[in-house]
Amino acid sequence: MFLVLRLLIVALLGAGLGLGSVWFVLETSALDAGTAIGPWRVQTGETGSDRHPYAAARASREGRIGLGPAEGVAFEARFDAAGQPFNPACHYTIEGALPPADLWTLAVTDDAGHLPRNPAGRTGFTSRDAIRQPDGGILITVGRTARPGNFVPTGSLASLVFTLRIYAPGLSARLPGPELLPAIRRLSCGPASGVRR
């Protein structure tokens, strides 16, 4: 009887730890091994031979379809150029060059992938609707209060994630350096954060 009880406890403990670890890796991207280029991290494991099992499971659960190597590369940012995590009460600029591409898109979401709700219905920009800088680069501002130019209102998002997808065949084989990806800088923060830069 004592042996059966011990086996039952071990089985329940194993099941609890196993299910808990699965929940943890699906809820966070901490174990995803993506290449970092400045503040941007390459989203790996969605397609191709480097398919990362945790990222693939998360993409399946969320209904996302990744880019194949022949399509381009997706980058994700959760930190600014100073290495600070994004604060939804702050304004940020995404500014700089982009690699030559057929198309690029920039989306603003929260950690769970929800898009911001705002009167403008603006959730990001593409190479087809963003106003370019004289040197061909981009300057996009993200925050809660309106700014001139390319602006994405974040509404009431409780967290921020920027996803940049560059549709350029062959780009995954030769990733761009930091000089060919835009920098992310914090501008100013609302009174809730008590921070101003």
Contacts in CASP RR format, 6 or more apart in sequence:
PFRMAT RR
TARGET T0000
AUTHOR 0000-0000-0000
METHOD contacts of the structure
MODEL  1
MFLVLRLLIVALLGAGLGLGSVWFVLETSALDAGTAIGPWRVQTGETGSD
RHPYAAARASREGRIGLGPAEGVAFEARFDAAGQPFNPACHYTIEGALPP
ADLWTLAVTDDAGHLPRNPAGRTGFTSRDAIRQPDGGILITVGRTARPGN
FVPTGSLASLVFTLRIYAPGLSARLPGPELLPAIRRLSCGPASGVRR
25 31 0 8 1.000
25 54 0 8 1.000
25 57 0 8 1.000
26 54 0 8 1.000
26 57 0 8 1.000
26 58 0 8 1.000
26 61 0 8 1.000
29 55 0 8 1.000
29 58 0 8 1.000
29 76 0 8 1.000
31 54 0 8 1.000
32 41 0 8 1.000
32 43 0 8 1.000
32 44 0 8 1.000
32 45 0 8 1.000
32 52 0 8 1.000
32 54 0 8 1.000
32 55 0 8 1.000
33 44 0 8 1.000
33 52 0 8 1.000
34 41 0 8 1.000
34 42 0 8 1.000
34 43 0 8 1.000
34 44 0 8 1.000
34 52 0 8 1.000
35 41 0 8 1.000
35 42 0 8 1.000
35 44 0 8 1.000
35 175 0 8 1.000
36 42 0 8 1.000
37 75 0 8 1.000
37 175 0 8 1.000
37 176 0 8 1.000
37 177 0 8 1.000
37 178 0 8 1.000
37 181 0 8 1.000
38 81 0 8 1.000
38 178 0 8 1.000
38 181 0 8 1.000
38 183 0 8 1.000
39 77 0 8 1.000
39 79 0 8 1.000
39 80 0 8 1.000
39 81 0 8 1.000
39 83 0 8 1.000
39 183 0 8 1.000
39 184 0 8 1.000
40 75 0 8 1.000
40 76 0 8 1.000
40 77 0 8 1.000
40 164 0 8 1.000
40 181 0 8 1.000
41 75 0 8 1.000
41 76 0 8 1.000
41 77 0 8 1.000
41 78 0 8 1.000
42 73 0 8 1.000
42 74 0 8 1.000
42 75 0 8 1.000
42 175 0 8 1.000
43 55 0 8 1.000
43 66 0 8 1.000
43 73 0 8 1.000
43 74 0 8 1.000
43 75 0 8 1.000
43 76 0 8 1.000
43 163 0 8 1.000
44 50 0 8 1.000
44 52 0 8 1.000
44 55 0 8 1.000
45 51 0 8 1.000
45 52 0 8 1.000
45 55 0 8 1.000
45 56 0 8 1.000
46 52 0 8 1.000
46 55 0 8 1.000
46 56 0 8 1.000
46 59 0 8 1.000
46 64 0 8 1.000
46 65 0 8 1.000
46 66 0 8 1.000
46 67 0 8 1.000
46 68 0 8 1.000
46 74 0 8 1.000
47 66 0 8 1.000
47 67 0 8 1.000
47 68 0 8 1.000
47 69 0 8 1.000
48 68 0 8 1.000
48 69 0 8 1.000
59 65 0 8 1.000
59 66 0 8 1.000
62 113 0 8 1.000
66 74 0 8 1.000
67 73 0 8 1.000
67 74 0 8 1.000
67 165 0 8 1.000
67 167 0 8 1.000
67 172 0 8 1.000
68 172 0 8 1.000
69 170 0 8 1.000
69 172 0 8 1.000
69 173 0 8 1.000
70 169 0 8 1.000
70 170 0 8 1.000
71 167 0 8 1.000
71 169 0 8 1.000
72 101 0 8 1.000
72 165 0 8 1.000
72 166 0 8 1.000
72 167 0 8 1.000
72 168 0 8 1.000
72 169 0 8 1.000
72 170 0 8 1.000
72 171 0 8 1.000
72 172 0 8 1.000
73 165 0 8 1.000
73 166 0 8 1.000
73 168 0 8 1.000
73 171 0 8 1.000
73 172 0 8 1.000
73 175 0 8 1.000
74 163 0 8 1.000
74 164 0 8 1.000
74 165 0 8 1.000
74 166 0 8 1.000
75 163 0 8 1.000
75 164 0 8 1.000
75 165 0 8 1.000
75 166 0 8 1.000
75 181 0 8 1.000
76 161 0 8 1.000
76 162 0 8 1.000
76 163 0 8 1.000
76 164 0 8 1.000
77 86 0 8 1.000
77 161 0 8 1.000
77 162 0 8 1.000
77 163 0 8 1.000
77 164 0 8 1.000
77 184 0 8 1.000
78 85 0 8 1.000
78 86 0 8 1.000
78 160 0 8 1.000
78 161 0 8 1.000
78 162 0 8 1.000
79 85 0 8 1.000
79 86 0 8 1.000
79 184 0 8 1.000
80 86 0 8 1.000
80 92 0 8 1.000
80 184 0 8 1.000
80 185 0 8 1.000
80 186 0 8 1.000
81 183 0 8 1.000
81 184 0 8 1.000
81 185 0 8 1.000
82 185 0 8 1.000
82 186 0 8 1.000
84 186 0 8 1.000
86 92 0 8 1.000
86 159 0 8 1.000
86 160 0 8 1.000
86 161 0 8 1.000
86 162 0 8 1.000
87 160 0 8 1.000
87 186 0 8 1.000
87 189 0 8 1.000
87 193 0 8 1.000
87 195 0 8 1.000
88 110 0 8 1.000
88 144 0 8 1.000
88 154 0 8 1.000
88 157 0 8 1.000
88 158 0 8 1.000
88 159 0 8 1.000
88 160 0 8 1.000
89 144 0 8 1.000
89 189 0 8 1.000
89 190 0 8 1.000
89 192 0 8 1.000
89 193 0 8 1.000
90 143 0 8 1.000
90 186 0 8 1.000
90 187 0 8 1.000
90 188 0 8 1.000
90 189 0 8 1.000
90 190 0 8 1.000
90 193 0 8 1.000
90 195 0 8 1.000
91 141 0 8 1.000
91 142 0 8 1.000
91 143 0 8 1.000
91 144 0 8 1.000
91 145 0 8 1.000
91 147 0 8 1.000
91 186 0 8 1.000
91 187 0 8 1.000
91 188 0 8 1.000
91 189 0 8 1.000
92 141 0 8 1.000
92 142 0 8 1.000
92 143 0 8 1.000
92 160 0 8 1.000
92 184 0 8 1.000
92 185 0 8 1.000
92 186 0 8 1.000
92 187 0 8 1.000
93 139 0 8 1.000
93 140 0 8 1.000
93 141 0 8 1.000
93 142 0 8 1.000
93 184 0 8 1.000
93 185 0 8 1.000
93 187 0 8 1.000
94 106 0 8 1.000
94 138 0 8 1.000
94 139 0 8 1.000
94 140 0 8 1.000
94 141 0 8 1.000
94 142 0 8 1.000
94 162 0 8 1.000
94 182 0 8 1.000
94 183 0 8 1.000
94 184 0 8 1.000
95 133 0 8 1.000
95 137 0 8 1.000
95 138 0 8 1.000
95 139 0 8 1.000
95 140 0 8 1.000
95 182 0 8 1.000
95 183 0 8 1.000
95 185 0 8 1.000
96 133 0 8 1.000
96 137 0 8 1.000
96 138 0 8 1.000
96 139 0 8 1.000
96 181 0 8 1.000
96 182 0 8 1.000
96 183 0 8 1.000
97 135 0 8 1.000
97 136 0 8 1.000
97 137 0 8 1.000
97 179 0 8 1.000
97 180 0 8 1.000
97 181 0 8 1.000
97 182 0 8 1.000
98 104 0 8 1.000
98 127 0 8 1.000
98 137 0 8 1.000
98 138 0 8 1.000
98 166 0 8 1.000
98 180 0 8 1.000
98 181 0 8 1.000
98 182 0 8 1.000
99 166 0 8 1.000
99 168 0 8 1.000
99 171 0 8 1.000
99 176 0 8 1.000
99 180 0 8 1.000
99 181 0 8 1.000
100 168 0 8 1.000
101 127 0 8 1.000
101 166 0 8 1.000
101 167 0 8 1.000
101 168 0 8 1.000
101 171 0 8 1.000
102 167 0 8 1.000
102 168 0 8 1.000
103 126 0 8 1.000
103 127 0 8 1.000
103 128 0 8 1.000
103 167 0 8 1.000
104 126 0 8 1.000
104 127 0 8 1.000
104 164 0 8 1.000
104 165 0 8 1.000
104 166 0 8 1.000
104 167 0 8 1.000
105 124 0 8 1.000
105 125 0 8 1.000
105 126 0 8 1.000
105 127 0 8 1.000
105 164 0 8 1.000
105 165 0 8 1.000
105 167 0 8 1.000
106 124 0 8 1.000
106 125 0 8 1.000
106 126 0 8 1.000
106 130 0 8 1.000
106 138 0 8 1.000
106 140 0 8 1.000
106 162 0 8 1.000
106 163 0 8 1.000
106 164 0 8 1.000
106 165 0 8 1.000
107 115 0 8 1.000
107 123 0 8 1.000
107 124 0 8 1.000
107 162 0 8 1.000
107 163 0 8 1.000
107 165 0 8 1.000
108 115 0 8 1.000
108 116 0 8 1.000
108 123 0 8 1.000
108 124 0 8 1.000
108 142 0 8 1.000
108 152 0 8 1.000
108 154 0 8 1.000
108 157 0 8 1.000
108 160 0 8 1.000
108 161 0 8 1.000
108 162 0 8 1.000
109 115 0 8 1.000
109 116 0 8 1.000
109 123 0 8 1.000
109 157 0 8 1.000
109 160 0 8 1.000
109 161 0 8 1.000
109 163 0 8 1.000
110 116 0 8 1.000
110 157 0 8 1.000
110 158 0 8 1.000
110 159 0 8 1.000
110 160 0 8 1.000
110 161 0 8 1.000
111 159 0 8 1.000
111 161 0 8 1.000
113 161 0 8 1.000
114 157 0 8 1.000
115 123 0 8 1.000
116 122 0 8 1.000
116 123 0 8 1.000
116 152 0 8 1.000
116 153 0 8 1.000
116 154 0 8 1.000
116 155 0 8 1.000
116 156 0 8 1.000
116 157 0 8 1.000
117 155 0 8 1.000
117 156 0 8 1.000
118 153 0 8 1.000
118 154 0 8 1.000
118 155 0 8 1.000
119 153 0 8 1.000
120 153 0 8 1.000
122 151 0 8 1.000
122 152 0 8 1.000
122 153 0 8 1.000
123 152 0 8 1.000
124 140 0 8 1.000
124 152 0 8 1.000
125 138 0 8 1.000
125 140 0 8 1.000
125 150 0 8 1.000
125 152 0 8 1.000
130 138 0 8 1.000
130 140 0 8 1.000
130 150 0 8 1.000
131 149 0 8 1.000
131 150 0 8 1.000
132 138 0 8 1.000
133 139 0 8 1.000
137 182 0 8 1.000
138 150 0 8 1.000
138 182 0 8 1.000
139 149 0 8 1.000
139 150 0 8 1.000
140 150 0 8 1.000
140 151 0 8 1.000
140 152 0 8 1.000
140 182 0 8 1.000
141 147 0 8 1.000
141 149 0 8 1.000
141 150 0 8 1.000
141 151 0 8 1.000
141 152 0 8 1.000
141 187 0 8 1.000
142 151 0 8 1.000
142 152 0 8 1.000
142 154 0 8 1.000
142 160 0 8 1.000
142 162 0 8 1.000
143 151 0 8 1.000
143 152 0 8 1.000
143 153 0 8 1.000
143 154 0 8 1.000
143 155 0 8 1.000
144 153 0 8 1.000
144 154 0 8 1.000
144 155 0 8 1.000
144 190 0 8 1.000
145 153 0 8 1.000
146 153 0 8 1.000
154 160 0 8 1.000
162 184 0 8 1.000
164 181 0 8 1.000
164 182 0 8 1.000
186 197 0 8 1.000
187 197 0 8 1.000
188 196 0 8 1.000
188 197 0 8 1.000
189 195 0 8 1.000
189 196 0 8 1.000
189 197 0 8 1.000
190 196 0 8 1.000
END
